Amino acid sequence: MGINILGMGKYVPEQVLTNDDFKRFIDTNDEWIRTRTGIVSRPMAGWEPTWYMGKLAALQAIERAGIAPEDIGLVISTTATADFHTPSMASVIQYETGAVNAGAFDLNAACTGFVYALDTARRFLETDRTMKYVLVVANESLSRFLDFTDRGSCILFGDGAAAAVVEYSDKLFTSALGSQGEGGKYLYARSMQIAPEVQTEAPEDFTSDYAETPLHKLFQNGKEVYKFAVQALPKSFELAAAKAGLTKDDIDWFIPHQANIRIIETAAKKLDAPMDKFIITLDHYGNTSSASIPLALNEAVEKGVVKRGQKLALIGFGAGLTYGGIIMEY
C-alpha cells in the first residue's frame, strides 16, 4: 500500500549567491566553503514570498501530473519558514492553485518535512479512498532567517520550492519517522521571546536549554548537528528497510537531505554504499531544508537519471531534531 508520484515541479529564485559573494561581508572564501560543505552556490529569494515559490512549483507539478486542480483532496506544505503565523502556506497555495475542494495544512518537521509529508499523504490516501490526489509542497525561504555575521551557518542555506502530486498505489512503500527532541537546542530560530517577568515565575530551567538569540535568526551548533546527522541518515534508512526486508543493495538511488557533502559521505561509509548511488544537488542549491529532497528528486527525474520502477531511499534529518526515511518505488 504505497503511493505513485504522478508529477513533480520546482521553483528556484533567479538570484544566486556564490561562495565568492560571501567574501564581501564575512571572513571566508570559496575553497573554505566548498571543501567543508560541497556547496558552490545557492539560490536566494529576493521579492518572492515562500507561498509564491510553493505556488509555482505546485502549478508545474499539477500540469505534469495531467490532473485538474479541483480533483486534489489535500494540500500539505512542509515549510519551516512561513510568511505568516497564520494562515498556513498550504491554505494560500490551495487557493492560488485552484484546488478548491482540498483541505490544507502546514507540516513543520524542518529538513525532514518532505519525508514526513509523503508518509502523511500516503496515510490519508489509504484511509480515505475517495481522495484522488494529495499535493505536497516543500517551500522554504531560509535566507530570511539567517544571521549573516555567522560564517558557520549563513553559507549553508538556499531558498526554493518543489512539489509532488501523489495518488494511492500498490507500489512498494515503507517508512520510519523519528525525533530526538532533546537535541532541539542545537538548531532553532525563535518566533517570540518570553517576557522577563514571566520567566522569573517559571522553573529555573524553563529556557536554559535555548540560548537567548535574536528573533527569527537561525542558531546552529554545527558540531552537535553533524554528530546527529551522520547517525540519523543511516539509521533512518535501516529502520525503513527493515520493515520491508530490504538492504542497501536493493536500492537504485539514495536521495538524502542535502545538508553537507561530508555528512553524506560519512553516512554512505556507514551504510557501505557507494557514493555514485547518491543523488547530490547541494553544490548548486545549498541546504534548502524540506525542499532539498524533492528538488534533488525532481532534477534527477528531469535528467532521466531516476526512472519508473526504480527503488528510491529518501532520507531526511534536521531541526527538532527530526529524522525519517522512506523507501519507495518511483
N, C-alpha and C positions, 0 to 999 in steps of 0.2 A: 504494500500500500504506500505508494510514493507520489511524486509529482512529476509533471513534464513542463519544462521551460519552453513556452511557445515562442517567446520573443524577448529580446533584450534591447536596451537603449542606453545612451550615455550623454552627458553634457559636461565639458570642462571649460573653464574660462579661457579666453584668448590670452589674457595677461599671464606671463610666465616669469618666475623669479629663478634665476640661475644661481649656482654657487658663488660665482664671481660677484653677483649683485650684493651679497651679504657683506663683502669687504668694505662697503661704503659706510656701514654703521656698527659693525662688531669686529672683533679681532679674530678673523678666521680666513680661510682660503679654500679654493676648490679641492686641492689634494686632501686637506684635513677632513673635509666633509665627505668626499667621495670614498676615501679609503675606510672610513669608520662607519659609513651608513649605506653606501651604494647609490646614493641619490646624487643626481646631476642637476636636475631642475624640477620645479613643481608649479602647477597652475595656481594662481591666486585670484580669488574673486575680487572684482572691482565694485561695480554697482550692483552685481547680481545678488539678490537675496537667496537664502537657502531654498525656499519654496520654489523659486523661479528655476533654479538649476534642476530641482527634482521634477518640476513640471515638464521641462523639455526632454529630460531623459525618459520620463513616463510616456510622453506622446510618441516618441520614437519606438519604444517597446510595444506600445499598443498597435502602432502601424505595422511593425514587423510581425507581430502575432497574428495580424489579419482579423482582429475581432472588433466588435462595436463597443465603445466605452460603456454603453448602457448595460452591457452584459457582465460587467465587473461587479462582484458581490462584496468585495472588501479591499480597502486600500490601507497598507501598512507603511509608514515612513519610519526609517530607523535612525533618524538624526539625533545626535547629541548636541547639535549647535542650532537649535531652532531660532527663528526670527522673533517669535513671541513665546511667552509663558503659556498663553492660550490665545487664539485657537491652535490646535495641533497643525503641524505641517501637512499631515495626511488629509485633514479636512480641507485645507486650502487647495491641495493638489487634486483632491476628489472633485471639487468644483471646477478648477481650471482645466481639467481633462475631460469633463463631461460625463464622469462616472456617476450619474445622477441616482443610481439605485444602490450605491455601495455604502457600507459602513466605513468608518475611518478612525484610525487611532495611531499615535506615535508609540514607538518601542525604543527605549534607550538602554542598550547594552553596550554602548560605546563602540569600540572597534570590532566587537563580536556581533554587532547588530544584525548584519545580513544573515548570518548563520541562525541566530535566534528567530528572525522574521521568516525565513524559509521554513523552519520547523513549525512555527506557529501557523503559517499558511497551510501547510500540509494537514495539520490537525483540524483546522476549520473545514477544509475541503473533504476530509474523511468523515467528519461528524455531521456535516450538512450537505448532502448530496444534491440539493437543489442549487447550490452555489456553483456557478460555472468556472469563474476565474477569480484569482486574487492578484492584485497589483502590489508588488513590493518595491519600494523606492528608498534607495540609500543616498541621502543628500547631506553634504557636510560643508561648512564654512569655517574650518579650523583657524584660518588666518586671523579672524576677528577675535580670537581668544588667546592669541599668542603674546608672550612677553618678549618683545624683540630686543631686550637687553640680555636675555638668557641664551647664550650661544649654544648651549647644550640641547635646548628644546626647539627653539624657533626655526632651526634649519631643517627640521624633520617633516613638517606638515604641509600638505597642499589642500586645495579645495576642488570639489567636483561632485558629480552625481551619476548614479547608474540605476537602472530599473529592470525588473523582470515581470512578465506576465506568466503566471503558472496555473496549471489545471491538474485535476486529480488524474492519477495514472497508476498502473500496476508495476511500474518500473522500480528497480532497486532503490531503496531509501532507508538509511539508518542514521541515527543522530545521537549525540551525547552533549548535554549542556551542563555547565558548572560555574561556580563562583567562589572566590576566596575573599570574602568581604573584609577580612582583617587587613587586607592589603589596599583597601580603598585610599588610605592616606598617602600612597605612593604616586598617585596620578589623579588629579582632580582640578576642577575650576568652580569657585564659589559663585552662586547666583544671588546670595544675600548674606548680610552679616547679622549676627545676633547682637542685640543691644547690650552694652556693658552692664546695665542694671539687671538685665535678665540673666546674664552669665553669672553674676555674683550669687544668685539664688539657686544655681544649678550645681550638680555634683562637680567636684574638682576636676574630674577627668572628662567633663562634658565635651570640650573642644580640644583637649590636649593632643589628640592624635593628628589633628589637622592644623597645620601652621596658619597663622594669620597672613593670608595672601591677598593681593588686590582683587577686587570683584571682577569676575568674568575673565580672569587671566589664568592660563593653564600652568599648573605646577606639576613637575615630574621629577621623581627620584630615579634617575636613569639606571643606576646600578641595581636597585631593587626590582625595577620593572624588567630589566634584562634577565635577572635570575629567575623571575617568574615566567617570562615568555619562553625561554629555552626549555623549560619543563612542560609548560602548558601546551605548546604546539604538538609535541609527540604524544602527550597524554590524551589530548582531545581526539587525535586520530585513533589511538589504540582503544579507547573506550568505545568509540563508534564502530570500529572494525570488529571488535569482539562480539558485538550484538548480532552481526551477520556472518560470523565465522570467516572473515576476510583477513588478508595480510597485505603488507605493502606491495607485494608482487602482483596483487590483483588490480592495483590502481594504475590507470593510464596517466593521470595528471594530478599532481598536488597543487592546489591553489590556496596558498596561505595569506593571512593578513600581511600586507606589505608595510612592515614597520622598519625593518633594518636588515640589511643583507647578512650581517653577522649572526643575527638571531636565526634566520632561515638556514644558513649553512650549518650552524651548530645543531639545530633540530634535525636536519637531514642526516647528520652523522649519527645522532642518537637513534634514528629510525633505520639506519643503514640503508638509506635510499639515495640514489644518485641525484645530483643537483639538476641534471638535464631533464628530470621529470617534474621539476618545479616551474610553474609559470611565474615569471618575475617582471613586474612593470614599475617598481618603485623608483627606478632610475629617472623616469620622466614624469611620474605622478607624485612621488613622495608618499608620505603616510596620509591617506585621505580618510582615516578612521573607518566607519562602517561601509563607506563607498569603495574601499580598496579591493576587496574580494570581487564584487560584481564588475568593477572597472577592468580588473585583470581577466575575468572570465569573458566579458564582452569582447575585449580586444583579441583574446585567443580564438573566440568563435569567428570574429570578423576576418581574421587572418587564415582561417581554415586549420588552425592547429588543433583545436578541440572539435571533435566530430561526434555525430549522433552514435549512440551505442557505447561510447566510452565511459569508463568509470572514473568519477572525479572525487577527490577529497578536498572539501572546503573547510579550512581550519582558521578559526578566529581566536584572538586573545586581546584583552585591553582593559581599560579602566573598570573598576568595580571591586576587585579585579575579576573580570569575567573570562570565560573560555568556552569553546564549543567546537564540535566537529560534525560534519555531515559527509556521508559517503552516498553518492547518488549516480544513477545512470543519466547521462545527458541525452 
